[in-house]
């Protein structure tokens, strides 16, 4: 553990730009990271917060194929959606860039090339599954079939999501490509590998001996991997989307996304701070902390450190506080089945209640085991904790000050023991709060922050200043003076957790907050991906001098626990409610939305289960079959038929001639997907005119259980015109 650091570099797992962010991602990674960064900045520490979109890999090409668009269009869409959603929730990275940037492509290429030139890689020729129709190598996830253990027809080559069994493609019954539906075959290919086994002795000492302070779940998973023995891991793959491998004989290969993506942390820092990035990544006095989910532990604790070790010069992660998974209403969150609460939808449907989600996700953080999010708990925590305790206390203290003392902090004219005893409890809350935040126990830290609100709420209820004011205004003044000091402490304690509400509270109290270090000093104008803070981000909102917010009183973390933060006579601002009650109808609508999703999924599953093979048609003679001239052909040109949704006009080479076929396949295949595809056709079908185009022949296709049509194609490439007998 690095105890002598001058600065902290905090990274968050790069969200995969193949879909939006959901509450599972937020609870596991992004909310805890933002809390930690805000805490460090409130303490005045030098900290950098780095993230960006992970935009390479097979899943993105798969989505692009299905939608008939380019991979770049997919990542552009989701990069912007994710970036803006984070900002709206107050998660303010110093830069949110992307792995398709020019800076990253150059950096990732240079990283690979240095290891390549120093012979840090090994090469191996292996057999991998290949889709003969899509002409791409397949990851296990993109091979589907029937699970041999539960009979689920939609199992993947790595796992059956129905029964949870871990699988391999070889175990699937009737395996097929998820890209084209064709039967995959194994093809030899050469790739470069990082020999993790060579780093195993070093990893054992570095992790198991020197980082015993890591969270139990992280340390345990690392030990399990190391005890099982490490093997070389491919750093390249056959694909046309990604960072091209900068080596001889690597045409058609890109860096494997697991190798490419973590380098993105370095690239994004370079993009933000081109002149001073090395002090963050190569200075031993810098500290690196990765916030990730448990599915990324092996990459950030074993693989990426091995890459950095192989490269040399770079610092290594000081801590990797990974969380477990968050479930939704008792079920595992599933993006493919739309069983999720999406961040971009939440901020649209709950305007002004960003902090409620932050609070609830932190309170339910899956820090040591999987946890569950329910809408009823969301409502209860808001109404019973944020509204009834925190908000109620602040509102009573400020409203009564406005009523009895003209909105100015009254003098402490008649203090009693209860006042001193109450304020004396806050320093203990601070010590506990710091202890939990420093060790990444954010759920317990939030409880300590809320304890300050509970202390204040109980104090004002016990002392009843609204009653005391009838007989003893001096004592009432002392009670409200003490209450307002607790409010000021809450403005500090809750800044990391609920920044929008903390900003509201500071406006009410007319105070500012310290901004911390200016890490961009001397770097010039920010890059296009520089992350500007959203409203409510106190840490980044600077005054004209660049150091702190406007206001006569400026609060820092060091002030937390002090007995007089607001002097007598200090004028308060306008009174506003910090939180609003959430009514039953609001959460019932969200629950109904989820139930509708579940019903749609069950209906879809039922349709698949209910699918039956059509009965055999009446018998025909051999002579009848001999009349059919079925041949192979290749698509030369493809275009949509104007003013239609389903028709494609195909120009094909039959080996006999070039001819046109009009086919109703546009909802399954784009013109671009058809080019160069080898198909089977009924060549001697009587021509017919479709939308003014003479169509000569019929393409042979099969209907799948989901209603989609797939081509009947040769398993091997054949000469056009080959007859099928």
Buried (B, 14 or more C-beta within 10 A) or exposed (E): EBEEBEBBBBBBBBBBBBBBBBBBBBBBBBBBBBBBBBBBBBBBBBBBBBBBBBBBBBBBBBBBBBEBBEBEEBBBBBBEBBBBBBBBBBBBBBBBBBBBBEBBBEBBBEBBEBBBEEEBBEEEEEEBBBBBBBEBBBBBBBBBBBBBBEEBBBBBBBBBBBEEBEBEBEBBEEBBBBBBBBBBEEBEBEBBBBBBEBBBEEBBEBBBEEBEEBBEBBBEBBEEBBEEEBEBBBBBBBBEBBBBBBBEEBEEBBBBBBBBBBBBBBBBBBBBBEEBBBBBBEBEEBBBBBBBBBEBBBBBBBBBBBBBBBBEEBBBBBBBBBBBBBBBBEEBBBBEBBBBBBBBBBBEBBEEBBBBBBBBBBBBBBBEEEBEBBBEBBBBBBBEBBBBBBBBBBBBBBEBBBEBBEBBBBBBBBBEEBBEEBBEBBBEBBEBBBEBBEBBBBBBBBBBBBBBBBBBBEBBEEBEBBEBBEEBBEBBBBBBBBBBBBBBBBBBBBBBBBBBBBBBBBBBBBBBBBBBBEBBEEBEEBBEBBBEBBEBBBBBBBEEEEEBBEBEBBBBBEBBBBBBBBEBEBEBBEEEEBBBEBEEEBBEEBEEBBEEBBEEBEEEBEEBEEEEEEEEEEEEEEEEEEEEBBBBBBBBEBEBBEEBEEBBBBEBBBBEEEBBBBBBBBEBBBBEBBEEBBBBBBBEBEEEEBEEEEBBBBBBBEEBBEEEBBBBBBEEEBEBBBEBE
